[in-house]
Structure formats: C-alpha cells, structure tokens
Amino acid sequence: MRGKKVDSQFLTDFISTCVMAGHATPDEISNAAQQEIDHINYEIRRIEELKIRRAKLLDVIAAFKGPTKTSKEEARILCFFQIQNPHICKYICDFIKIQPFSRDKLVGHSFSIHDLNFCIKQLLEHRVIVKVGEIFVRGECFDEYLKFVLQEG
C-alpha cells in the first residue's frame, strides 16, 4: 500500500462482495479487483475520447452560429482600456464635447504639451477623435469611449 492509509471499510466491503460472488481465495479476490481496475481504466479512456469529441462538436456549433456581435463589441471596447492617462483623455473629450478644437486651445492648461500630444495620438489611433485639417472633432468611437471607459451617459 506504499504508505497510503487503507480504507478498512472499503476493503471489508469489497472482500464480502467477492465472497458472495463466489471468489473465496486471495488470488480470485485480487483478480476481481484487477478486473474492476481494468474496467475503470477503460471507462476513463472512453470519457477522454468523449471530451475530445465534445470539444469538436462545440466547434461545429460555433461555426454555424458565426461570431456574435457581443464578442466583437467587447473586443472593441477592451482596446479602449489600453489608452493611458484617462484623466487627460477625459479633459480632451470634455473639450471636444462642447465644440471642435485645434491643438492651440489645449496648450497652456494644466497638462504638459507632451502628455496632451500623447493622448491625442492615442485617441486618434482608437478613432475616438478625428483630425480634419488642423481641427479635432468627434470620431466614430467617441460615444462608446465616453460610455464604457469614462462611464458617461
């Protein structure tokens, strides 16, 4: 038993079951135990094969259902959370909510020009804002960014 604790109750019950089934010698009881182990191993292999088949059947279902809109939307929203300095981005978005603006209107406020430029670049990359000539306006993802990241209505 290799240092394992023996379940005396199980051992007694198994031997009793074997004796009732006509297995009286230690070899017969041992063979009955081995047969049960072999059966359990067979069932485990069968279940493993069923798990593999289940995974493939789930792939079939996914192929026919196609991609769901929610997963695309969630992926799109997740990319917004990669934008750094949300407090500066909020400042820029609050500015643009009122009216389109040029970079000159942001300069001279509480943030450095480098931080402002970095945030503008990120917002442009994620299509939260768009540059038209020298003016910045709301991008196609502006409302989503406000709603999900900045949690504004």
One Martini backbone bead per residue (centre of mass of N, CA, C, O) as a GRO file, in nm:
protein
  153
    1MET     BB    1   0.049   0.067  -0.001
    2ARG     BB    2   0.271   0.293   0.022
    3GLY     BB    3   0.176   0.474   0.285
    4LYS     BB    4  -0.114   0.435   0.273
    5LYS     BB    5  -0.430   0.467   0.360
    6VAL     BB    6  -0.657   0.239   0.462
    7ASP     BB    7  -0.980   0.134   0.365
    8SER     BB    8  -1.137  -0.082   0.563
    9GLN     BB    9  -1.430  -0.075   0.469
   10PHE     BB   10  -1.382  -0.129   0.170
   11LEU     BB   11  -1.228  -0.395   0.202
   12THR     BB   12  -1.456  -0.548   0.341
   13ASP     BB   13  -1.674  -0.506   0.124
   14PHE     BB   14  -1.520  -0.634  -0.114
   15ILE     BB   15  -1.476  -0.914   0.007
   16SER     BB   16  -1.775  -0.977   0.054
   17THR     BB   17  -1.861  -0.954  -0.241
   18CYS     BB   18  -1.672  -1.178  -0.347
   19VAL     BB   19  -1.778  -1.411  -0.173
   20MET     BB   20  -2.074  -1.391  -0.284
   21ALA     BB   21  -1.951  -1.444  -0.588
   22GLY     BB   22  -1.722  -1.689  -0.532
   23HIS     BB   23  -1.459  -1.545  -0.412
   24ALA     BB   24  -1.224  -1.697  -0.184
   25THR     BB   25  -0.953  -1.633  -0.284
   26PRO     BB   26  -0.697  -1.414  -0.309
   27ASP     BB   27  -0.668  -1.436  -0.619
   28GLU     BB   28  -0.967  -1.381  -0.692
   29ILE     BB   29  -0.986  -1.104  -0.554
   30SER     BB   30  -0.753  -0.977  -0.709
   31ASN     BB   31  -0.878  -1.022  -0.993
   32ALA     BB   32  -1.134  -0.856  -0.943
   33ALA     BB   33  -0.986  -0.591  -0.894
   34GLN     BB   34  -0.839  -0.584  -1.171
   35GLN     BB   35  -1.096  -0.582  -1.344
   36GLU     BB   36  -1.203  -0.315  -1.231
   37ILE     BB   37  -0.963  -0.144  -1.313
   38ASP     BB   38  -0.983  -0.199  -1.616
   39HIS     BB   39  -1.267  -0.079  -1.643
   40ILE     BB   40  -1.198   0.205  -1.544
   41ASN     BB   41  -0.982   0.266  -1.758
   42TYR     BB   42  -1.172   0.238  -1.996
   43GLU     BB   43  -1.367   0.467  -1.911
   44ILE     BB   44  -1.160   0.693  -1.910
   45ARG     BB   45  -1.088   0.675  -2.210
   46ARG     BB   46  -1.375   0.723  -2.311
   47ILE     BB   47  -1.410   1.004  -2.184
   48GLU     BB   48  -1.175   1.139  -2.329
   49GLU     BB   49  -1.300   1.101  -2.611
   50LEU     BB   50  -1.558   1.262  -2.547
   51LYS     BB   51  -1.417   1.532  -2.491
   52ILE     BB   52  -1.306   1.566  -2.774
   53ARG     BB   53  -1.578   1.555  -2.921
   54ARG     BB   54  -1.709   1.792  -2.778
   55ALA     BB   55  -1.515   2.010  -2.879
   56LYS     BB   56  -1.585   1.962  -3.181
   57LEU     BB   57  -1.889   2.023  -3.155
   58LEU     BB   58  -1.850   2.315  -3.063
   59ASP     BB   59  -1.721   2.402  -3.331
   60VAL     BB   60  -1.968   2.351  -3.504
   61ILE     BB   61  -2.155   2.547  -3.364
   62ALA     BB   62  -1.977   2.800  -3.407
   63ALA     BB   63  -1.980   2.789  -3.720
   64PHE     BB   64  -2.302   2.829  -3.745
   65LYS     BB   65  -2.336   3.089  -3.564
   66GLY     BB   66  -2.111   3.260  -3.545
   67PRO     BB   67  -2.028   3.560  -3.472
   68THR     BB   68  -2.081   3.767  -3.220
   69LYS     BB   69  -2.149   4.087  -3.143
   70THR     BB   70  -2.046   4.096  -2.853
   71SER     BB   71  -1.751   4.010  -2.901
   72LYS     BB   72  -1.681   4.248  -3.080
   73GLU     BB   73  -1.759   4.470  -2.881
   74GLU     BB   74  -1.570   4.384  -2.652
   75ALA     BB   75  -1.306   4.412  -2.812
   76ARG     BB   76  -1.341   4.712  -2.872
   77ILE     BB   77  -1.354   4.807  -2.574
   78LEU     BB   78  -1.083   4.692  -2.466
   79CYS     BB   79  -0.894   4.888  -2.627
   80PHE     BB   80  -0.961   5.142  -2.452
   81PHE     BB   81  -0.795   5.036  -2.191
   82GLN     BB   82  -0.506   5.111  -2.326
   83ILE     BB   83  -0.546   5.389  -2.260
   84GLN     BB   84  -0.371   5.642  -2.140
   85ASN     BB   85  -0.448   5.891  -1.940
   86PRO     BB   86  -0.769   5.941  -1.875
   87HIS     BB   87  -0.771   6.234  -1.762
   88ILE     BB   88  -0.675   6.366  -2.026
   89CYS     BB   89  -0.885   6.244  -2.217
   90LYS     BB   90  -1.123   6.372  -2.072
   91TYR     BB   91  -1.043   6.660  -2.123
   92ILE     BB   92  -1.058   6.639  -2.431
   93CYS     BB   93  -1.354   6.536  -2.449
   94ASP     BB   94  -1.483   6.776  -2.306
   95PHE     BB   95  -1.394   6.979  -2.517
   96ILE     BB   96  -1.533   6.832  -2.772
   97LYS     BB   97  -1.828   6.842  -2.674
   98ILE     BB   98  -1.862   7.146  -2.728
   99GLN     BB   99  -1.616   7.162  -2.953
  100PRO     BB  100  -1.419   7.199  -3.184
  101PHE     BB  101  -1.050   7.179  -3.204
  102SER     BB  102  -0.737   7.298  -3.145
  103ARG     BB  103  -0.431   7.259  -3.006
  104ASP     BB  104  -0.407   7.554  -2.895
  105LYS     BB  105  -0.645   7.530  -2.678
  106LEU     BB  106  -0.476   7.327  -2.482
  107VAL     BB  107  -0.261   7.507  -2.437
  108GLY     BB  108  -0.180   7.613  -2.098
  109HIS     BB  109  -0.267   7.404  -1.922
  110SER     BB  110  -0.226   7.148  -1.676
  111PHE     BB  111  -0.077   7.015  -1.921
  112SER     BB  112   0.146   6.884  -2.106
  113ILE     BB  113   0.224   6.868  -2.438
  114HIS     BB  114   0.316   6.573  -2.436
  115ASP     BB  115   0.062   6.451  -2.307
  116LEU     BB  116  -0.139   6.560  -2.510
  117ASN     BB  117  -0.016   6.432  -2.765
  118PHE     BB  118  -0.035   6.141  -2.670
  119CYS     BB  119  -0.347   6.135  -2.632
  120ILE     BB  120  -0.424   6.220  -2.914
  121LYS     BB  121  -0.295   5.980  -3.054
  122GLN     BB  122  -0.466   5.761  -2.915
  123LEU     BB  123  -0.746   5.871  -3.000
  124LEU     BB  124  -0.690   5.844  -3.301
  125GLU     BB  125  -0.627   5.535  -3.313
  126HIS     BB  126  -0.931   5.478  -3.174
  127ARG     BB  127  -1.147   5.681  -3.301
  128VAL     BB  128  -1.242   5.914  -3.101
  129ILE     BB  129  -1.081   6.099  -3.285
  130VAL     BB  130  -1.056   6.357  -3.545
  131LYS     BB  131  -0.868   6.493  -3.814
  132VAL     BB  132  -0.944   6.821  -3.963
  133GLY     BB  133  -0.680   6.932  -4.040
  134GLU     BB  134  -0.655   7.137  -3.741
  135ILE     BB  135  -0.909   6.979  -3.644
  136PHE     BB  136  -1.095   6.840  -3.376
  137VAL     BB  137  -1.315   6.560  -3.372
  138ARG     BB  138  -1.543   6.339  -3.359
  139GLY     BB  139  -1.552   6.005  -3.356
  140GLU     BB  140  -1.691   5.690  -3.401
  141CYS     BB  141  -1.593   5.620  -3.076
  142PHE     BB  142  -1.676   5.839  -2.872
  143ASP     BB  143  -1.931   5.730  -2.723
  144GLU     BB  144  -1.809   5.463  -2.627
  145TYR     BB  145  -1.583   5.582  -2.458
  146LEU     BB  146  -1.761   5.739  -2.263
  147LYS     BB  147  -1.936   5.502  -2.164
  148PHE     BB  148  -1.709   5.268  -2.087
  149VAL     BB  149  -1.468   5.442  -1.962
  150LEU     BB  150  -1.595   5.722  -1.846
  151GLN     BB  151  -1.896   5.681  -1.764
  152GLU     BB  152  -2.094   5.820  -1.971
  153GLY     BB  153  -2.404   5.901  -2.117
   0.00000   0.00000   0.00000
